[in-house]
Amino acid sequence: MSVVQTGGDFWSRRRAAVAAEAAADRAAEDATIAAEAQQALEAEQAEKTDAELLEELGLKDPDLMVKGDDFSAFMRAAVPERLRRRALRVLWRSNPVLANLDGLLDHDDDFTDAATVTPRLKTAYQVGKGMFHHVQALAAEAERIAGEGGVEPAAFPADDGAEESGDAQAVMALADEPMRSDPVATSQEPEDMATAMPRRHMRFRFSQTECGDA
């Protein structure tokens, strides 16, 4: 009995899978036909002017529409994208509620450099050239000043070198000395340490009362 039920479930699932595949094929075919028809319509509309399309679709000129007019007619699939965008721009301008930026837009801020940098800020960076010319100008200026003798090397105290050399000699002397181990730790061998440490023994004490009771 269970074998018959299992076989029936298998064929039921098989028929359902075949029907689903057929439905998916029909949906894909319909989508392909619709896409081809839409492409043909767009190609035909691209050759016509906006005035011809508005007259053909029975729509009003979007630029002449005001608040309260029905803009939903421009949302139909037969309306080309360029006319739909014109109608939406007029709708946004005509309705102050839609044109109000309430700060909830993710990309409403100004992310350009003008929003963050200081006014009249100059930079040495050049597109395609980088900082190379600026570095060249600084090097030429330094050579010119050095040639004119305008910059003299800074004078340092004479005893600084002697003091530093003395410190260096002291450090080298400490480094040359051999490392000394702890005399206390090396003087006692492991055996001597074992004998020096006292041994512990366990001790038990019994009172006379406990011995008498036992």
N, C-alpha and C positions, 0 to 999 in steps of 0.2 A: 504493500500500500504506500509506503514511504517512497519507493522508487518511482511510482507513477506520479506522485505529487512533486518530486524533485524534477522529473522530466518536464512536467507542465510548467513549473516555475521557470525553467531554463528557456523554453520556447516563448513564454510570455515576455521575458526580458529581451530575448532576441528580436521579437516582433516590435517591441517598444524602441529598441536601439535602431532598427531599420527605419522605423517611422521618424525618429529624431534626425537621422542622417538625411532622409529625404526632405524634411522640413528645413534643415540647415542649408541644403543645396538650393532649395527654392528661394530661401531668404537671400543667399549670396547672389543668385541670378537676378533677383529683383533689385538688389542694391547696385549691381553692375549696370542694369538697364537704366535705373534712375540716375546714376552718375553720368552715363553717356548722354542721357537726355538733358541733364543740367549743363554739361559741357557744351552741347550743341546750342542750347538756349543762350548761354553766356557769350558764345562766339557770335551768335546772331545779334544780341543786344549790344555787343561792343562796336558794331558797325553803325549803330544808330546814335543820334544825339539825345541829350536829356529831354529836350522838348518833345521829340518824337516818342520817346518811351513814356513820358507822362501822359501824352494824349492817347497813346495806345492802351495804357493801363487804367486810364480814367482817374488819374491822380492830380492833385493840385500842386502848383509849384511850391516846393518846400520853403523857399525864401519869402514867400508871401503869407505863410501860415503864422498864426499868432496863438497866444495862450488860449486854451479851450478847444482848439481844433483837434480832430481825430488823427493822431499820428500812427495808429495801429495798422492802417492800411499799408504803410510802408514796410511792415514786418512780414509780409507774405513772401513765399519762396519765389514767386515770379518777379519780384522787384529786384533789380540789380543792386549790387553792394554799394555802388557809388551814390545812388539815389537814397538808399537807406541811411548812409552816413550823413548826407546833407540834411535829411529830415531830423536825425538825432541831434545834430549840432544846433539846429533851430529850436528844437524842443528844450535843450539844455539852457539856451540863452533866454527863452521865453518864460521859463519857470524858475523863479529864484530859489525855490526849495531844492530843486535838482542841482542848481549851480552852486549851492552853498557847500563849502568845504568844511566839514565839521571836525577835522583832525583825525578821523578814523581811517583815512587812506594810508595804506602801507608805504606808498611811494610818493607821498605828498611833499616831503621835505626836499630842500635844495641840496643835492649831493655834489655840486660843483665846487671848485676851489674858491669861487667868489663868496661862498657862504661861510668859509672858515678862515681864510688867510687875511692878513692885515692889508688894508688898502694901500696901493702903490708899492707893494712888496716886489722887489726885484730878485732875480735868481741868476746865477752864473750858468745854470744848466741850459743847453741848447739841444733841441731835437735833432738827432742824427750826429751830433758832435760831442755831446756830453760836457764834461768839465775840462777838456784838454786845453782849449784856448785860454781859459781862465788861469790854469796852472802855468802855461807858457808866459802869460803876462806877468804873473807874480815872480817867476824865475828871472825874467828880463829886468824887472824893477830891482830885484835883489842884487843882480850883477852890476846894475848901474850905480846903486848906492855904494857897493863895495869898491867899485872903480874910482868913485869920487872920494873915498876915504871918509865917508860920513858915519860909518859904523866901526867902532873899535871893539876888539874882544874884551870881554869882561875880565877885570882883574880879580884874582883870588888871593887870599892871604898865603904867605909863604909857608907858614907852619902847618897848614892843613895837610899838605902832602907828607910831612914828617910824622904828624900824629897818625895819619892813616897807615903809613908804613909801619909804625910801631905797633899799632893794633894788629896789623896783618902778621907781623913776626910773632906776636904773642899767641895768636890763633894757631900758627904753624907749629910753634913749640908744643902747645897742648896736643896737637894732632900727632906729633912724633912720639910722644910719651906712650909706652905700652899700657894697655888696660890692666888695672889692678883689680884683683878679685877681693872679696871680703875676707880679711884674715881670720875672723871668728868662724866663718863657715868652712874655710879650708883647713884650719888647724885641727879640727876634730874629724876623725874618720867615722864611717858609718858604724863600725863595731864599738868604738869608744862612746858614741852617742847612745847606742843601745844599752851598754852597761851603766852609763851615767843615769839613765832614766829609771826611777824606782818602779818595781813591779807591784801590781795590785793583786790582792787576794780577796776572795769572797769570805766574809765572816758572818756566822750565824749566832745569835744569842737566844737562849731559852730561859725563861723564868722558872723558878722552883715550883711555883703553883701549877704551871702547865705540865711539868714533869711528873708531879704527884698525881694529877688527874689521869695522865696517860697510864 
